[in-house]
Amino acid sequence: PDLEAELQLDRLKPRLSRRVLLLQGHQSSWHDELVVTPGTRPQCHNLTAYLRDEAEFKDKLSPVALSVALALPGEASGLVLYGDTLVQAQVGGTWLW
């Protein structure tokens, strides 16, 4: 089965006010279809994000919230995928999940 994956950066802010963007495409979100094949190695996706220049936004104190969602596409979209919520922490400019 395939999965639809979605990453949202700075998701608590309105789309035009987001402080973090992906390097490729300069967007605050990423969507892709992941092919899951039993017996194969796990997939890895590395995405590089950057903080916009401080002069471009006012809010410098609130945390940057990220979200990752996985869904079954199309006809199976009524099914719910269950997963644990992960705690996020920032250490030296690197996000740990």
C-alpha positions as CSV (number, residue, x, y, z in Angstrom):
1,P,0.0,0.0,0.0
2,D,1.0,3.6,-0.5
3,L,0.8,6.4,2.1
4,E,0.3,10.1,1.6
5,A,2.8,12.0,3.7
6,E,2.5,15.7,4.6
7,L,4.9,17.9,6.6
8,Q,3.8,21.3,7.8
9,L,6.3,23.8,9.2
10,D,5.3,26.5,11.7
11,R,1.7,25.2,11.4
12,L,0.2,27.4,14.1
13,K,0.8,30.5,12.0
14,P,-1.3,31.6,9.0
15,R,0.3,30.3,5.7
16,L,1.6,33.8,4.7
17,S,3.1,34.5,8.1
18,R,5.1,31.3,8.5
19,R,8.7,31.8,9.7
20,V,10.2,28.6,8.5
21,L,10.4,27.4,4.9
22,L,11.8,24.5,3.1
23,L,15.0,25.2,1.1
24,Q,13.7,23.4,-2.0
25,G,10.7,25.4,-3.3
26,H,10.7,27.9,-0.4
27,Q,7.3,26.5,0.8
28,S,6.1,25.8,4.4
29,S,4.8,22.4,3.5
30,W,5.8,19.2,1.8
31,H,3.6,16.4,0.3
32,D,4.7,13.1,-1.2
33,E,3.4,9.6,-1.8
34,L,5.4,6.9,0.1
35,V,5.4,3.4,-1.4
36,V,5.4,0.8,1.4
37,T,6.5,-2.6,0.3
38,P,6.8,-5.4,2.8
39,G,10.3,-6.8,3.1
40,T,12.1,-3.7,1.8
41,R,14.4,-1.3,3.7
42,P,12.8,1.7,5.4
43,Q,12.7,5.0,3.4
44,C,14.4,8.1,4.5
45,H,13.6,11.7,3.3
46,N,15.9,14.5,4.2
47,L,14.4,18.0,4.0
48,T,16.3,21.1,4.7
49,A,14.4,24.1,6.2
50,Y,15.5,27.6,7.1
51,L,14.3,30.4,9.3
52,R,13.3,33.5,7.4
53,D,15.2,36.7,8.1
54,E,14.1,38.2,11.5
55,A,13.3,41.5,9.8
56,E,10.5,39.7,7.9
57,F,8.4,38.7,10.9
58,K,7.4,40.1,14.3
59,D,6.9,37.0,16.4
60,K,10.3,35.9,17.7
61,L,9.2,34.2,20.9
62,S,6.6,31.6,20.2
63,P,7.9,28.1,19.3
64,V,7.9,26.8,15.8
65,A,5.4,23.9,15.6
66,L,5.8,21.1,13.1
67,S,3.4,18.4,12.1
68,V,3.8,15.2,10.1
69,A,0.7,13.4,8.8
70,L,0.3,10.0,7.1
71,A,-2.9,9.0,5.4
72,L,-4.1,6.2,3.1
73,P,-4.9,7.6,-0.3
74,G,-8.2,7.7,-2.2
75,E,-10.8,5.0,-1.4
76,A,-9.1,4.0,1.8
77,S,-9.1,7.6,3.1
78,G,-11.8,6.7,5.6
79,L,-9.3,4.5,7.5
80,V,-7.4,6.0,10.4
81,L,-3.7,5.5,10.9
82,Y,-2.7,5.4,14.6
83,G,0.7,6.6,15.9
84,D,2.2,8.0,19.0
85,T,2.7,11.8,19.4
86,L,6.4,12.6,19.6
87,V,7.9,15.3,21.7
88,Q,10.0,17.8,19.8
89,A,13.0,19.6,21.2
90,Q,15.5,22.1,19.7
91,V,19.1,21.5,20.5
92,G,21.8,23.7,19.0
93,G,19.8,24.6,15.9
94,T,18.9,20.9,15.1
95,W,15.4,19.5,15.6
96,L,15.2,16.1,17.3
97,W,12.0,14.0,16.9
